[in-house]
Amino acid sequence: MSMLTPPGMGGQYRITGDKYPRMRPRRRRARLTLSVVASVTALGLVGWGTLQLIDVFTGGGGSASAAGSAGDCVKRAVASASPAAGATAGASTTALPKPAQITVNVYNATTRTGLAKDTADELKKRGFKIGDVGNAPAKFDQKVKGTAVLLGPASALKTSLPVLATQLATPDQRTEAGRKGTAVDLILGDAFKTLTPQATAAKAITALSAPEPTTTTKKKHC
């Protein structure tokens, strides 16, 4: 019997050798493993909680902000395409008369013979009604240095005069106070050579009829 065997114990409890066996290494390893796992878990919970607090104090995070921005863009797009917006833009457009609804008196303020008649004939081909044709009144005769003077009543300033102006290059448009009727005068000046090409004049009339926006707004990119 070894000296390490306690008194009264033998058989299977008999200890041989001169050293005591180590009985607890596995338990210590298990405790160490559990400690490491618990520490990692605690650190993870602390980190997650910190992120949640940051998210709260910064207003909901980037994803929420992006969703809100996208929603605002959709609302703006719907508003800009709504019938109400189109109606507002269209309401600012004045209905322009057609050439057939405009009576033009053609007067020659130059020394060139037959200029008024030739111009009146061309305007008639383009659909205008022709009134008087002849020499210009004394206050305009040989005093118009530009292309032409367009003269009409105050009501013609944004109706008949702009339409007739499409047929010439840079005419001088004027209104005459107290003038009656709807006819307008075309007084040809020294710089007049010919009417603008018919196709060019037609495009200009179409552009006049196009609706114009009532307000100018800056687009916000989404």
Secondary structure, DSSP 8 states (H G I E B T S, - for coil): --TTS-TT--GGG---SSS-----HHHHHHHHHHHHHHHHHHHHHHHHHHHHHHHHHTTSHHHHHHHHHHHHHHHHHHHHTSHHHHHHHHHT------GGG-EEEEEE-SS-TTHHHHHHHHHHHTT-EEEEEEE--TTTTTT--SSEEEEE-GGGTTTHHHHHHTTSSS-EEEE-TT--SS-EEEEE-TT------HHHHHHHHHHHHS---SS-------
